[in-house]
Amino acid sequence: MENMYNNFTPPPSSPNPTGGGGSSSGGSSGGAAAGAVVGSLISGVIGGLFAKGEAKKARELQKELEKLSLAQQKQLEERLQDVKAETERQSLVFQFLAVQNNNEMLNKIQSKRYTSYIVLGVGVTILAVVILKLSKK
């Protein structure tokens, strides 16, 4: 049970991008390249800070899990299994309901299609009768 939590490694922080490859031969392209480099540096620093925060939280969780007794770890593992089973059950129910809803929609479309064909057929028949009556006059 302890091995499951001891193998956890926090996600690596994103590397800070370095500026390069941009040429400043054009007047506005140099400013745009500098702005892009500054923007990427800022996003890299912010991403690194978030990654550090997540890694710190993961280490704290690891320490808390190590403090738990074997019975508490077993209980936690059982609760985790229950939650996973419940999530899977709900997923299956959702899939079943989605299929049912899809089938109902298909049936409604099919019935509307048949109704449209019937109305079209009656209209063509009436038109043919009117044309025949007019041609006899």
Backbone as a ProteinNet text record, in pm:
[ID]
protein_1_A
[PRIMARY]
MENMYNNFTPPPSSPNPTGGGGSSSGGSSGGAAAGAVVGSLISGVIGGLFAKGEAKKARELQKELEKLSLAQQKQLEERLQDVKAETERQSLVFQFLAVQNNNEMLNKIQSKRYTSYIVLGVGVTILAVVILKLSKK
[TERTIARY]
82.5	0	87.1	194.6	281.6	353.4	383.7	456.9	378	245.9	164.3	189.2	208	226.5	373.4	464.4	606	660.8	591.8	639.6	594.2	524.8	473.5	587.9	591.8	687.8	609.7	638.4	564.5	595.4	502.7	526.4	643.7	722.7	837.8	790.1	866.6	829.4	868.6	792.3	820.3	950.2	1032.9	1160.3	1136.2	1222.1	1210.2	1260.1	1178.7	1222.5	1329.4	1417.9	1521.9	1494.3	1529.4	1507.8	1610.5	1568.9	1664.9	1593.6	1666.2	1609.5	1540.7	1510.5	1442.6	1543	1512.5	1604.2	1544.6	1626.6	1577.9	1610.1	1611	1643	1529.9	1405.3	1290.9	1264.7	1202.9	1179	1081.9	964.5	864.3	879.5	946.5	961.1	1053.9	1150	1238.7	1162	1071.9	990.1	893.8	839	746.6	818.9	941.4	1018.9	1055.1	1091.6	1125.7	1002.7	886.8	763.6	728.8	752.1	723.9	815.5	943.2	1039.6	1000.4	965.9	927	799.9	703.7	580.4	604.7	693.2	721.2	798.1	885	956.3	859.2	766.7	669	582.7	535.9	452.6	533.3	661.1	746.5	764.6	784.3	801.7	672.4	560	431.6	406	433.3	416.9	507.4	629.1	721.9	672.7	616	562.5	445.8	356.1	245.2	295.1	395.1	449.1	513.7	582.9	642.9	534.6	425.3	314.7	253.2	234.9	178.5	274.1	403.3	501	502.4	489.3	487	363.1	249.5	127.2	141.4	204.5	222.9	314.7	420.7	510.8	438.4	355.2	279.9	182	117.2	25.7	102.1	219	302.7	338.4	375.1	410.2	289.6	174.4	53.1	16.2	32.4	0.6	96.9	221.6	319	284.9	220.9	186.1	67.9	-10.2	-128.4	-88.2	-169.3	-144.4	-185.6	-147.3	-179.5	-331.8	-404.1	-550.3	-611.1	-557.3	-607.4	-576.4	-458.2	-423.3	-514.6	-544.2	-634	-773.8	-819.9	-950.3	-950.9	-845.9	-835.6	-836.1	-765.1	-761.7	-900.2	-972.1	-1108	-1201.4	-1189.5	-1272.4	-1239.5	-1111.3	-1069.8	-1129.3	-1129.1	-1188.8	-1339.1	-1405.6	-1549.6	-1580.3	-1499.3	-1520.5	-1498.9	-1395.6	-1369.7	-1484.7	-1535.6	-1647.1	-1772.2	-1798.2	-1915	-1900.7	-1782.5	-1758.2	-1779.9	-1730.9	-1750.2	-1898.2	-1968.3	-2111.4	-2187.8	-2157.3	-2223.7	-2190.6	-2069.8	-2030.3	-2111.9	-2130	-2209.4	-2356.2	-2410.6	-2548.6	-2562.6	-2466.5	-2469.9	-2463.2	-2376.4	-2366.1	-2496.9	-2558.2	-2685	-2792.6	-2800.4	-2900.5	-2873.9	-2748.5	-2714.8	-2759	-2739.4	-2781.7	-2933.6	-3002.9	-3149.2	-3199.5	-3140.7	-3180	-3154.6	-3042.2	-3008.7	-3111.1	-3148.9	-3247.8	-3383.7	-3423.7	-3550.4	-3547.7	-3436.9	-3425.1	-3430.3	-3363.4	-3367.3	-3508.6	-3582.7	-3721.6	-3809	-3789.9	-3866.6	-3835	-3707.3	-3667.8	-3726.7	-3721.2	-3775.9	-3925.1	-3999.3	-4144.3	-4174.2	-4095.9	-4116	-4085	-3984.8	-3949.1	-4064.3	-4124.1	-4236.9	-4355.9	-4380.9	-4490	-4465.5	-4342.1	-4308.9	-4331.6	-4294	-4315.3	-4464.8	-4545.1	-4690	-4750.5	-4713.5	-4765.6	-4722.6	-4598.7	-4549.2	-4625.1	-4649.1	-4724	-4866.4	-4933.4	-5069.6	-5069.2	-4973.2	-4963.5	-4941.5	-4853.9	-4828	-4953.8	-5024.9	-5148.8	-5253.1	-5270.5	-5367.4	-5327	-5198.7	-5149.6	-5177.2	-5155	-5179.9	-5328.4	-5415.4	-5559.6	-5601	-5547.8	-5580	-5532	-5414.2	-5361.8	-5449.7	-5493.4	-5579.5	-5714.7	-5771.8	-5901	-5887.4	-5776.1	-5755.9	-5728.2	-5661	-5629.7	-5754.4	-5856.1	-5978.3	-6069	-6054.3	-6139.2	-6096.2
-118.4	0	124.9	127.3	243.7	264.5	156.9	170.4	250.4	243.1	315.6	465.9	515.9	659.1	698.8	606.7	640.2	657.4	605	616.6	745.1	832.3	955.8	1052.1	1106.6	1211.9	1332.6	1449.8	1569.1	1602.8	1671.9	1707.9	1804.1	1790.6	1880.4	2020.7	2118.5	2256	2284.4	2373.8	2403.8	2481.9	2449.1	2519.3	2662.7	2750.6	2889.1	2901.5	2958.3	2973.7	3080.5	3062	3160.9	3228.1	3353.7	3427.4	3385.3	3379.1	3345.4	3323.8	3332.9	3303.6	3422.1	3528	3643.2	3739.5	3796.7	3893.1	4029.9	4127.5	4262.7	4350.1	4294.1	4372.4	4466	4428.2	4514.1	4604	4721.1	4815.9	4763.1	4717.3	4674.7	4528	4449.9	4309	4288.3	4377.9	4368.3	4390.9	4489.2	4516.3	4403	4345.8	4234	4112.6	4088.8	3975	3994.1	4116.8	4143.6	4126	4171.7	4154.5	4008.4	3928.5	3785.9	3718.1	3758.8	3699.3	3734.7	3861.6	3903.7	3829.9	3818.4	3747.8	3602.3	3537.8	3397.3	3380.4	3476.5	3469	3482.4	3575.8	3595.6	3470.9	3415.4	3295.3	3178.3	3170.9	3064.5	3076.7	3198.5	3221.4	3188	3234	3204.7	3054.2	2987.8	2842.6	2772.6	2821.3	2762.8	2778.8	2895.3	2918	2825.2	2808	2716.5	2573.7	2534.8	2399.4	2379	2481.7	2471.3	2454	2529	2517.4	2379.3	2324.4	2189.6	2085.5	2102.2	2007.3	2012.3	2133.6	2147.7	2078.7	2096.9	2030.4	1878.8	1829.6	1685.1	1631.2	1705.2	1661.5	1660.6	1763.5	1767.9	1651	1619.8	1506.3	1376.8	1363.5	1244.8	1231.3	1341.5	1337.1	1298.6	1353.2	1320.7	1174	1121.7	980.6	889.1	930.5	849.4	846.2	950.7	956.9	867	829.5	747.4	607.4	551.2	414.5	319.3	194.7	94.8	80.6	82.7	70.6	191.3	309.4	428.9	425.6	376.1	364.7	265.1	155.2	54.5	114.3	187.9	251.8	354.1	429.7	528.3	459.6	348.9	273.2	217.1	168.4	117.6	228.5	344.9	458.8	499.7	494.7	528.1	429.7	301.5	200.2	221.8	257.7	284.6	403.3	506.6	625.2	590.9	513.2	473.3	389	297.9	212.8	297.2	390.5	477.8	564.4	615	695.8	613.2	491.3	403.5	370.2	346.6	315.9	434.6	553.6	673	695.8	665.6	678.8	584	460.9	364.5	407.5	459.3	506.4	622.6	714.3	828.2	781.1	685.8	634	568.2	492	427	530.9	634.5	738.3	816.4	837.8	908.1	826	693.7	607.4	607.9	601.9	605.1	736.8	846.2	976.8	984.4	932.1	930.9	849.3	733.1	648.6	718	787.1	859.7	969.7	1040.8	1147.8	1090.8	977.9	914.8	871.7	817.5	777.1	897.4	1010.4	1130.1	1179.9	1179.6	1224.4	1132.1	1002.1	904.1	925.1	947.5	967.3	1097.7	1202.4	1328.4	1311	1229.6	1204	1134.2	1033.5	963.1	1056.7	1141.8	1238.3	1331.7	1375.8	1463.4	1393.1	1266.9	1191	1177.5	1153.1	1137.2	1268.5	1380.5	1511	1542.7	1514	1537.9	1453.2	1327.6	1238.9	1286.6	1327.6	1378.7	1506.6	1593.4	1716.7	1690.7	1596	1561.9	1503.1	1419.8	1359.6	1467.2	1559.5	1668.1	1753.9	1783.7	1861.5	1788.6	1658.5	1580.1	1582.6	1571.4	1574.1	1710.9	1817.9	1952.7	1971.8	1923.5	1937.2	1859.5	1740.3	1661.2	1731	1788.3	1857.7	1979.6	2053.5	2172.9	2137.7	2026.1	1988.6	1938.6	1888	1839.7	1956.6	2071.8	2185.7	2248
0	0	0	77.4	82.9	-49.7	-122.8	-248.1	-350.4	-341.9	-437.8	-425.6	-302.9	-282.2	-287.3	-261.2	-261.8	-403.1	-503.6	-641	-707.4	-633.7	-693	-717.2	-837	-867.2	-915.3	-863.1	-904.6	-1049.3	-1116.9	-1256.8	-1267.9	-1373.2	-1388.5	-1420.7	-1376.4	-1407.9	-1552.1	-1613.3	-1753.4	-1763.7	-1862.2	-1875.8	-1920.9	-1875.2	-1917.4	-2059.8	-2149.4	-2287.9	-2298.7	-2390.4	-2414	-2545.4	-2553.6	-2677.2	-2779.4	-2901.3	-3005.3	-3134.9	-3240.9	-3370.7	-3433.9	-3358.8	-3416.1	-3474.7	-3588.6	-3646.4	-3631.9	-3607.2	-3587.6	-3707	-3827.4	-3945.2	-3981.3	-3958	-3985.6	-3867.5	-3890.1	-3782.7	-3679.4	-3719.9	-3623.5	-3585.9	-3668.4	-3635.5	-3517.3	-3496.7	-3380.5	-3252.6	-3252.3	-3135	-3107.8	-3215.1	-3198.7	-3143.7	-3192.8	-3144.2	-2997.5	-2960.9	-2820.8	-2733.6	-2780.8	-2705.2	-2688.4	-2794.1	-2786.8	-2686	-2684.7	-2590.8	-2448.3	-2425.2	-2290.4	-2247.9	-2339.4	-2307.3	-2274.9	-2352.1	-2325.6	-2195.6	-2162.6	-2034.4	-1918	-1929.2	-1821.9	-1805.1	-1917.7	-1906.7	-1852.7	-1885.9	-1832.2	-1682.5	-1635.2	-1491.4	-1417.2	-1470.1	-1405.5	-1405.2	-1518.1	-1524.7	-1424.5	-1410.1	-1313.5	-1171.3	-1140.6	-1005.6	-976.7	-1075	-1055.4	-1037.9	-1116.5	-1105	-968.2	-917.5	-784.4	-678.9	-693.4	-597.8	-600.5	-719.6	-732.2	-674.4	-699.3	-645.6	-492.9	-438.3	-293.1	-235.3	-299	-253.7	-260.8	-367.9	-382.1	-272.6	-240.1	-132.4	2	26.9	152.1	161.1	51.4	49.1	76.9	16.9	38.4	185.5	250.2	392.5	477.6	444.9	520	503.4	383.6	360	435.1	447.6	522.3	671.1	721.8	863.4	898.2	798.7	824.9	870.8	957.8	1001.1	889.5	902.7	800.8	786.8	897.7	892.5	820.6	847.3	780.9	630.6	598.3	456.5	386	454.3	396.3	378.3	479.4	469.5	356	342.7	235	98.8	88.2	-37.1	-71	31.7	8.7	-37.8	23	-18.5	-160.9	-194.4	-330.5	-430	-395.7	-482.2	-495.9	-384.5	-388.8	-480.2	-468.8	-552.6	-699.5	-728.4	-867.6	-922.2	-840	-883.2	-907.8	-818.5	-834.8	-960.1	-984.6	-1104.3	-1230.2	-1229.4	-1345.1	-1364.9	-1255.4	-1264.2	-1322.3	-1273.3	-1324.5	-1472.2	-1511	-1651.1	-1738.7	-1691.8	-1768.2	-1777.6	-1668.1	-1669.6	-1767.7	-1764.4	-1856	-2001.2	-2029.8	-2166.6	-2209.3	-2119.9	-2151.3	-2180.9	-2096.4	-2117	-2245.9	-2278.9	-2402.8	-2524.1	-2518	-2628.3	-2639.5	-2525.8	-2526.9	-2587.6	-2545.6	-2597.9	-2748.5	-2792.3	-2934.4	-3013	-2960.3	-3028.2	-3037.3	-2930.4	-2933.4	-3038.9	-3046.2	-3146.2	-3287.8	-3309.2	-3441.4	-3478.4	-3382.5	-3408	-3443.2	-3373.2	-3403.7	-3545	-3580.6	-3714.6	-3820.1	-3793.2	-3888.8	-3908.8	-3800.8	-3814.6	-3888.5	-3863.9	-3936.5	-4084.9	-4113.7	-4253.2	-4325.4	-4262.4	-4323.7	-4341.9	-4242.8	-4253.7	-4372.4	-4389.4	-4501.4	-4634.1	-4643.4	-4767.6	-4798.4	-4695.9	-4715.8	-4764.6	-4700.5	-4741.2	-4883.6	-4917	-5052.5	-5154.5	-5123.3	-5213.2	-5236.5	-5128.4	-5141	-5224.9	-5203.9	-5280.7	-5428.5	-5461.3	-5602.2	-5664.6	-5590.7	-5642.9	-5669.7	-5579.3	-5598.9	-5718.2	-5730.6	-5844	-5975.4	-5979	-6100.6	-6135.5	-6035.7	-6059.7	-6114.5	-6057.2	-6103.2	-6247	-6280.7	-6416.7	-6513.6	-6477.6	-6565.3	-6586.8	-6482.1	-6494.7	-6585.8	-6569.4	-6651.1	-6797.2	-6820	-6957.9	-7033.4	-6963.2	-7027.4	-7067.6	-7008	-7041.4	-7166.4
[MASK]
+++++++++++++++++++++++++++++++++++++++++++++++++++++++++++++++++++++++++++++++++++++++++++++++++++++++++++++++++++++++++++++++++++++++++

